[in-house]
Each structure stands twice: as C-alpha cells, then as structure tokens.
Amino acid sequence: MSRKRSRLTQAERDELGAAYDGCRDGSTRTRYQAVRLYGSGYREEEISEITRCSRSSLMEWWRSYRHEGLPGLADKRVGGNRAKLTPEQIEELKERLHQYTPAQVLGPDHPGPGEGNYWSIPDLQAVVKHWYQVEYRSQTTYRTLLHLCGFSYQRSEKVYRSRSEAAVIAFEEELEKNS
C-alpha cells in the first residue's frame, strides 16, 4: 500500500525558488532544488538524476523541510581544522619562534626532543596553546604552521628512557675496535 505523498503549496514553492535564487552555496542550492522538485510531484528517480543526490538524502531533506522549514535545509556540517590563528598572529609566532629556543620558552625541564635546541611539533603545540589558547586537532596543521614560520619539519630522533648511555658508549667502542 503506497502512502499519499504531500505536496508543496504555491507559496512554499515560491519560497524555495527565491531561496534557491538567492543562495550561493552549491550544496544548499541542491537541497532547495530537490525539495522543490519532490514537493512539485517529480518522481524520486528523476530528482536523483537531476540533482545527483541519493534517495535517502532526498527523504532526509524533505523531512527536515517539513519540520523546520528553510532553516532545516541549511548545511549543518562542521568545518574541518579551519585557520584558528590570524595572519597577524602567525607573523608574531614566526618572530617569537626565531627569537627563542624551546628551552628558553618552555624551560629546560620540558620533556621535548632535541634537548630544547630546535622546534618540534610537541614544542610548537605547547607554545601555540600557551600563547594563543588555540589547539589544533591535526598534526599536519602544526607541520604547516612550522613551514609558514620558516622552519622545516624534521622528525626528531627517539631516545628510549630505558637505554643506558654507558652501554651505548661501550657498544660504539666495540664497533670501532672491530672495524
């Protein structure tokens, strides 16, 4: 048994048409168009072919429009790791990174690679959070930030806490004797 599909009134179609014409965002325009076509009696297959949207998306948009109106069709996706530091802040960060070493800013006891002589990703994370109260989710963003500040990214050497310096020196001396 098929359900009776509701239709849009002329006023609703006009409202969707005006919203479509006034919108510059492509994905939102697609939603407006799909809902308008569906409410005008077009078949789901035709709408899918015209808008390149799936049936499930179309039905989701239709329900949203029925419950919330035009605001229900707005793009609710959360953006990615957008720029959180302004260009001025990046310039200031660049100057500070060139002026100080990590040991000077974070202290000699800061557990970071490179003995505090060069900037690493964990060091940059710490100072950006401290100076600007900004935290990025992606490590790639910090690498990009290093590059923007004139530094090249170099993965620091891992030194295991359990290793014995005396054993390392003895091993290197043994290697030199055998060469």
Backbone as JSON, one array per atom type, in Angstrom:
{
  "sequence": "MSRKRSRLTQAERDELGAAYDGCRDGSTRTRYQAVRLYGSGYREEEISEITRCSRSSLMEWWRSYRHEGLPGLADKRVGGNRAKLTPEQIEELKERLHQYTPAQVLGPDHPGPGEGNYWSIPDLQAVVKHWYQVEYRSQTTYRTLLHLCGFSYQRSEKVYRSRSEAAVIAFEEELEKNS",
  "N": [[0.84, -1.17, 0.0], [0.7, 2.09, -0.94], [1.85, 5.19, 0.36], [0.24, 8.36, 0.64], [1.68, 11.05, -0.91], [2.73, 14.16, 0.29], [2.25, 17.48, -0.95], [3.79, 20.56, -1.99], [2.67, 23.85, -1.29], [1.79, 26.61, -3.44], [2.92, 28.93, -2.41], [4.96, 27.89, -0.8], [6.54, 26.67, -2.76], [7.31, 28.96, -4.16], [8.74, 30.25, -2.14], [10.9, 28.45, -1.78], [11.99, 28.61, -4.33], [12.82, 31.3, -4.42], [14.69, 31.24, -2.35], [16.5, 29.47, -3.46], [17.4, 30.96, -5.69], [18.64, 33.07, -4.38], [20.75, 31.95, -3.07], [24.2, 31.13, -2.69], [25.69, 28.95, -2.06], [26.52, 25.83, -3.21], [25.77, 23.17, -2.32], [23.63, 23.68, -0.62], [21.87, 24.89, -2.38], [21.3, 22.68, -3.97], [19.82, 21.13, -2.17], [17.56, 22.8, -1.8], [16.54, 22.76, -4.41], [16.03, 19.99, -4.79], [14.07, 19.44, -2.82], [12.07, 21.15, -3.65], [11.44, 20.1, -6.18], [10.57, 17.53, -5.41], [8.34, 18.16, -3.84], [6.79, 19.18, -5.83], [5.87, 17.08, -7.23], [7.55, 15.5, -8.81], [9.13, 12.38, -9.67], [11.12, 10.28, -7.52], [13.33, 9.08, -8.76], [13.74, 10.71, -10.98], [14.41, 13.12, -9.72], [16.72, 12.35, -8.43], [18.35, 11.89, -10.63], [18.49, 14.46, -11.74], [19.57, 16.07, -9.65], [21.65, 14.58, -8.66], [21.61, 13.35, -6.17], [21.14, 11.05, -3.45], [18.38, 8.8, -2.75], [17.92, 8.52, -0.03], [19.08, 10.84, 1.03], [17.44, 12.76, -0.15], [14.96, 12.15, 1.07], [15.6, 12.67, 3.72], [16.11, 15.45, 3.58], [13.58, 16.32, 2.83], [12.03, 15.63, 5.08], [13.31, 17.26, 6.98], [12.71, 19.79, 5.93], [9.93, 19.77, 6.17], [9.6, 19.73, 8.94], [11.15, 21.88, 9.93], [11.21, 23.92, 8.08], [12.73, 26.31, 5.81], [15.19, 26.82, 7.3], [15.83, 24.24, 8.1], [17.05, 23.11, 5.93], [19.54, 24.11, 5.8], [23.12, 23.9, 5.62], [24.54, 21.8, 7.87], [26.92, 20.72, 8.47], [30.01, 20.37, 10.17], [32.83, 22.37, 9.9], [36.25, 21.63, 8.96], [39.56, 21.67, 10.17], [39.84, 24.57, 10.37], [41.47, 27.73, 9.8], [42.76, 28.94, 12.71], [44.45, 30.72, 13.8], [45.12, 34.1, 13.16], [46.48, 35.83, 10.27], [48.16, 37.86, 11.27], [48.75, 36.9, 13.82], [50.16, 34.62, 13.12], [52.41, 35.76, 11.95], [53.48, 37.03, 14.21], [53.98, 34.76, 15.77], [55.93, 33.57, 14.17], [58.06, 35.42, 14.44], [58.54, 35.16, 17.21], [59.28, 32.44, 17.39], [61.66, 32.43, 15.98], [63.14, 34.04, 17.59], [63.41, 32.85, 20.11], [64.48, 29.77, 21.73], [63.13, 26.45, 22.19], [63.82, 25.6, 24.78], [64.22, 28.0, 26.13], [61.67, 29.1, 26.19], [59.89, 27.09, 27.11], [61.21, 26.04, 29.23], [64.03, 24.35, 30.75], [63.43, 21.85, 31.72], [61.38, 20.85, 30.24], [59.91, 18.11, 28.68], [61.02, 17.42, 25.8], [61.99, 16.63, 22.41], [65.33, 16.9, 21.04], [66.7, 18.29, 22.96], [65.82, 20.85, 23.52], [66.88, 22.57, 21.62], [65.94, 22.91, 19.03], [62.85, 23.54, 17.27], [60.11, 21.42, 17.68], [57.21, 19.45, 16.78], [55.65, 18.78, 19.15], [56.66, 20.8, 20.86], [55.89, 23.14, 19.48], [53.12, 22.81, 19.58], [52.71, 23.14, 22.33], [53.54, 25.84, 22.8], [51.83, 27.31, 21.12], [49.37, 26.72, 22.24], [49.8, 27.85, 24.77], [50.48, 30.6, 24.26], [48.43, 31.53, 22.53], [46.07, 30.27, 23.19], [45.02, 28.25, 21.56], [44.21, 25.2, 20.04], [44.98, 22.79, 17.74], [43.53, 20.01, 16.0], [44.82, 18.38, 14.22], [47.96, 16.98, 13.41], [49.21, 17.6, 11.09], [48.53, 20.22, 10.61], [50.13, 21.57, 12.42], [52.62, 21.01, 11.32], [52.39, 22.41, 8.93], [52.18, 24.96, 9.99], [54.72, 25.23, 11.12], [56.19, 25.3, 8.75], [55.16, 27.66, 7.59], [56.27, 29.45, 9.31], [58.87, 29.46, 8.59], [60.44, 27.26, 9.18], [61.71, 23.94, 8.71], [60.18, 20.76, 8.73], [61.31, 18.2, 10.75], [61.56, 14.98, 11.73], [62.08, 14.13, 15.02], [64.71, 12.36, 16.68], [64.12, 9.31, 18.29], [64.71, 8.58, 21.6], [65.07, 6.12, 23.84], [63.98, 5.9, 27.19], [64.86, 3.88, 28.78], [67.34, 3.17, 27.9], [70.82, 2.71, 28.35], [73.36, 5.0, 28.7], [76.05, 4.42, 29.13], [76.21, 1.78, 28.19], [75.7, 2.21, 25.49], [77.94, 3.74, 24.72], [79.98, 1.88, 25.23], [79.25, -0.07, 23.36], [79.61, 1.34, 20.95], [82.4, 1.77, 21.07], [83.27, -0.85, 20.9], [82.44, -1.45, 18.33], [84.15, 0.24, 16.87], [86.65, -0.92, 17.45], [86.45, -3.35, 16.14], [86.38, -2.6, 13.5]],
  "CA": [[0.0, 0.0, 0.0], [1.54, 3.28, -1.04], [1.41, 6.33, 1.15], [-0.03, 9.56, -0.13], [2.78, 12.0, -0.77], [2.24, 15.54, 0.43], [2.76, 18.42, -1.95], [4.06, 21.92, -1.54], [1.74, 24.88, -1.76], [2.44, 27.55, -4.36], [3.73, 29.85, -1.58], [6.17, 27.15, -0.4], [7.38, 26.54, -3.96], [7.89, 30.29, -4.42], [9.74, 30.49, -1.1], [12.07, 27.63, -2.11], [12.58, 29.18, -5.55], [13.53, 32.54, -4.05], [15.86, 30.85, -1.56], [17.43, 28.88, -4.43], [17.98, 32.04, -6.49], [19.46, 33.94, -3.55], [21.8, 31.19, -2.37], [25.44, 30.95, -3.45], [26.29, 27.68, -1.67], [26.05, 24.79, -4.13], [25.09, 22.05, -1.68], [22.34, 24.16, -0.11], [21.01, 25.06, -3.57], [20.85, 21.35, -4.36], [18.75, 20.76, -1.23], [16.37, 23.58, -2.16], [16.03, 22.26, -5.69], [15.5, 18.64, -4.62], [12.82, 19.52, -2.05], [11.06, 21.82, -4.51], [11.01, 19.13, -7.19], [9.82, 16.47, -4.74], [7.05, 18.73, -3.46], [6.03, 19.51, -7.04], [5.34, 15.86, -7.82], [8.53, 14.73, -9.58], [9.48, 11.08, -9.1], [12.41, 10.26, -6.83], [14.37, 8.73, -9.73], [14.0, 11.91, -11.77], [15.11, 14.09, -8.86], [18.06, 11.81, -8.23], [19.09, 12.1, -11.87], [18.69, 15.9, -11.92], [20.4, 16.67, -8.6], [22.74, 13.66, -8.3], [21.54, 13.04, -4.74], [20.56, 9.74, -3.19], [17.0, 8.82, -2.26], [17.92, 8.73, 1.43], [19.33, 12.26, 1.26], [16.22, 13.47, -0.54], [13.94, 11.95, 2.11], [16.07, 13.39, 4.92], [15.89, 16.88, 3.34], [12.14, 16.55, 2.82], [11.59, 15.62, 6.48], [13.84, 18.47, 7.63], [11.94, 20.94, 5.46], [8.58, 19.68, 6.71], [9.63, 20.02, 10.38], [11.84, 23.12, 10.29], [11.14, 24.92, 7.03], [14.01, 26.6, 5.14], [16.39, 26.61, 8.14], [16.13, 22.81, 8.16], [17.84, 22.71, 4.77], [20.87, 24.72, 5.88], [24.23, 22.96, 5.77], [24.88, 21.7, 9.3], [28.2, 20.04, 8.64], [31.03, 21.14, 10.88], [34.04, 22.52, 9.11], [37.43, 20.93, 9.44], [40.52, 22.35, 11.02], [40.0, 25.86, 9.72], [42.52, 28.59, 10.36], [42.39, 29.48, 14.01], [45.33, 31.86, 14.03], [45.04, 35.11, 12.1], [47.79, 36.07, 9.64], [48.98, 38.67, 12.17], [49.23, 36.02, 14.88], [51.17, 33.73, 12.54], [53.61, 36.6, 11.84], [54.01, 37.19, 15.57], [54.52, 33.45, 16.14], [57.17, 33.4, 13.41], [59.09, 36.23, 15.11], [58.86, 34.57, 18.51], [59.98, 31.17, 17.21], [63.03, 32.73, 15.56], [63.81, 34.77, 18.66], [63.65, 31.99, 21.26], [64.56, 28.32, 21.56], [62.12, 25.82, 23.05], [64.28, 25.56, 26.18], [64.02, 29.33, 26.72], [60.24, 29.36, 26.36], [59.22, 26.04, 27.86], [62.02, 25.66, 30.38], [64.97, 23.26, 30.46], [62.88, 20.56, 32.16], [60.3, 20.43, 29.34], [60.28, 16.86, 28.01], [60.88, 17.53, 24.35], [63.14, 16.13, 21.67], [66.32, 17.88, 20.6], [67.26, 18.98, 24.12], [65.4, 22.25, 23.55], [67.65, 23.39, 20.69], [65.16, 23.19, 17.82], [61.41, 23.43, 17.46], [59.47, 20.19, 17.24], [55.75, 19.54, 16.78], [55.13, 18.92, 20.52], [57.03, 22.12, 21.38], [55.03, 24.13, 18.83], [51.79, 22.63, 20.16], [52.7, 23.71, 23.68], [53.61, 27.31, 22.8], [50.62, 27.85, 20.5], [48.32, 26.63, 23.26], [50.12, 28.78, 25.86], [50.46, 31.99, 23.82], [47.21, 31.94, 21.81], [44.94, 29.46, 23.66], [44.49, 27.57, 20.38], [44.66, 23.83, 19.92], [44.56, 22.15, 16.5], [43.35, 18.57, 16.14], [45.65, 17.67, 13.25], [49.41, 17.19, 13.47], [49.58, 18.2, 9.81], [48.38, 21.67, 10.75], [51.33, 22.07, 13.1], [53.72, 20.95, 10.34], [52.16, 23.54, 8.03], [52.5, 26.15, 10.77], [56.19, 25.3, 11.17], [56.63, 25.71, 7.41], [54.8, 29.07, 7.43], [57.17, 30.24, 10.16], [60.22, 29.4, 8.04], [61.16, 26.09, 9.65], [61.37, 22.71, 8.01], [59.81, 19.72, 9.68], [62.22, 17.08, 10.81], [61.14, 14.11, 12.82], [63.16, 14.04, 15.99], [65.19, 11.02, 16.96], [63.57, 8.76, 19.51], [65.67, 8.03, 22.54], [64.3, 5.4, 24.84], [64.38, 6.23, 28.56], [65.48, 2.72, 29.42], [68.66, 2.88, 27.36], [71.94, 3.09, 29.21], [74.38, 5.73, 27.94], [77.31, 3.68, 29.26], [76.14, 0.63, 27.3], [75.8, 2.73, 24.13], [79.35, 4.12, 24.51], [80.74, 0.63, 25.17], [78.92, -0.71, 22.09], [80.27, 2.1, 19.88], [83.84, 1.48, 21.16], [83.44, -2.22, 20.41], [82.31, -1.36, 16.87], [85.37, 0.87, 16.34], [87.74, -1.89, 17.57], [86.26, -4.41, 15.15], [86.44, -2.09, 12.13]],
  "C": [[0.89, 1.24, 0.0], [0.93, 4.41, -0.21], [1.16, 7.52, 0.23], [1.08, 10.57, 0.15], [2.22, 13.41, -0.68], [2.91, 16.43, -0.61], [2.99, 19.77, -1.31], [2.96, 22.85, -2.06], [2.51, 25.8, -2.72], [3.35, 28.51, -3.58], [5.03, 29.17, -1.16], [7.12, 26.98, -1.58], [8.06, 27.86, -4.29], [8.99, 30.61, -3.41], [11.03, 29.71, -1.4], [12.77, 28.16, -3.36], [13.37, 30.44, -5.26], [14.79, 32.22, -3.26], [16.93, 30.26, -2.48], [18.15, 29.98, -5.22], [18.93, 32.91, -5.67], [20.63, 33.25, -2.88], [23.02, 31.01, -3.27], [26.13, 29.62, -3.13], [25.69, 26.55, -2.49], [25.28, 23.66, -3.46], [23.73, 22.47, -1.12], [21.37, 24.38, -1.26], [20.46, 23.71, -4.03], [19.71, 20.89, -3.46], [17.45, 21.49, -1.58], [15.72, 23.03, -3.42], [15.37, 20.89, -5.52], [14.16, 18.66, -3.88], [11.72, 20.14, -2.89], [10.54, 20.85, -5.57], [10.15, 18.03, -6.57], [8.42, 16.96, -4.37], [6.18, 19.1, -4.64], [5.54, 18.26, -7.76], [6.32, 15.07, -8.68], [8.81, 13.41, -8.87], [10.89, 11.13, -8.51], [13.57, 9.96, -7.79], [14.75, 9.94, -10.58], [14.8, 12.94, -10.97], [16.55, 13.64, -8.64], [18.93, 12.04, -9.46], [19.42, 13.59, -12.07], [19.72, 16.44, -10.93], [21.61, 15.83, -8.21], [22.78, 13.39, -6.8], [20.88, 11.68, -4.57], [19.12, 9.89, -2.68], [16.98, 9.1, -0.77], [18.19, 10.19, 1.77], [18.09, 13.08, 0.95], [15.16, 13.36, 0.55], [14.32, 12.68, 3.4], [15.82, 14.89, 4.77], [14.4, 17.22, 3.39], [11.6, 16.6, 4.25], [12.06, 16.88, 7.21], [13.04, 19.7, 7.22], [10.55, 20.94, 6.07], [8.55, 20.07, 8.19], [10.15, 21.41, 10.7], [11.72, 24.23, 9.26], [12.51, 25.13, 6.38], [15.24, 26.41, 6.03], [16.78, 25.14, 8.26], [16.98, 22.33, 7.01], [19.24, 23.32, 4.78], [21.92, 23.63, 6.1], [24.67, 22.94, 7.23], [26.21, 21.0, 9.53], [29.19, 20.96, 9.32], [32.26, 21.19, 10.01], [35.21, 21.78, 9.73], [38.29, 21.79, 10.33], [40.83, 23.72, 10.41], [41.03, 26.72, 10.45], [42.04, 29.21, 11.65], [43.28, 30.66, 14.38], [45.19, 32.83, 12.87], [46.41, 35.26, 11.46], [48.72, 36.91, 10.52], [49.56, 37.81, 13.29], [50.3, 35.07, 14.36], [52.48, 34.49, 12.37], [54.28, 36.76, 13.2], [54.64, 35.88, 16.05], [55.85, 33.21, 15.45], [58.32, 34.17, 14.08], [59.51, 35.6, 16.43], [59.65, 33.27, 18.37], [61.43, 31.39, 16.78], [63.83, 33.4, 16.67], [64.22, 33.85, 19.82], [63.85, 30.54, 20.85], [63.49, 27.7, 22.45], [62.53, 25.78, 24.52], [64.06, 26.91, 26.87], [62.55, 29.58, 27.04], [59.6, 28.36, 27.32], [59.98, 25.6, 29.11], [62.91, 24.47, 30.06], [64.42, 21.89, 30.85], [61.76, 20.06, 31.26], [60.72, 19.17, 28.6], [60.04, 16.94, 26.52], [62.11, 17.0, 23.66], [64.12, 17.26, 21.35], [66.91, 18.7, 21.72], [66.94, 20.47, 24.12], [66.14, 23.15, 22.59], [66.88, 23.74, 19.42], [63.69, 22.92, 18.1], [60.89, 22.12, 16.9], [57.95, 20.4, 17.3], [55.2, 19.64, 18.22], [55.46, 20.28, 21.15], [56.12, 23.2, 20.8], [53.61, 24.04, 19.38], [51.69, 23.33, 21.51], [52.7, 25.24, 23.65], [52.38, 27.94, 22.15], [49.46, 27.81, 21.5], [48.55, 27.66, 24.37], [49.95, 30.24, 25.43], [49.1, 32.43, 23.27], [45.94, 31.2, 22.26], [44.23, 28.76, 22.5], [45.08, 26.17, 20.34], [44.11, 23.26, 18.62], [44.43, 20.66, 16.74], [44.35, 17.8, 15.3], [47.13, 18.01, 13.41], [49.89, 17.87, 12.18], [49.49, 19.72, 9.88], [49.6, 22.27, 11.43], [52.54, 22.03, 12.16], [53.6, 22.12, 9.37], [52.52, 24.84, 8.72], [54.01, 26.32, 10.89], [56.73, 25.82, 9.84], [56.34, 27.2, 7.18], [55.72, 29.98, 8.23], [58.62, 30.14, 9.7], [61.05, 28.23, 8.53], [60.79, 24.9, 8.8], [61.08, 21.65, 9.06], [60.82, 18.59, 9.59], [61.8, 16.23, 11.99], [62.32, 13.93, 13.76], [63.5, 12.57, 16.26], [64.6, 10.54, 18.27], [64.69, 8.21, 20.36], [64.86, 7.4, 23.66], [64.85, 5.68, 26.24], [65.14, 5.08, 29.21], [66.89, 2.45, 28.92], [69.75, 3.43, 28.27], [73.0, 3.78, 28.35], [75.71, 5.0, 27.98], [77.33, 2.49, 28.31], [76.27, 1.07, 25.84], [77.25, 3.08, 23.8], [80.2, 2.87, 24.38], [80.49, -0.07, 23.84], [79.62, 0.0, 20.93], [81.78, 1.87, 19.88], [84.14, 0.1, 20.61], [83.34, -2.23, 18.88], [83.58, -0.79, 16.24], [86.55, -0.09, 16.4], [87.66, -2.93, 16.47], [86.36, -3.91, 13.72], [87.84, -2.09, 11.6]]
}
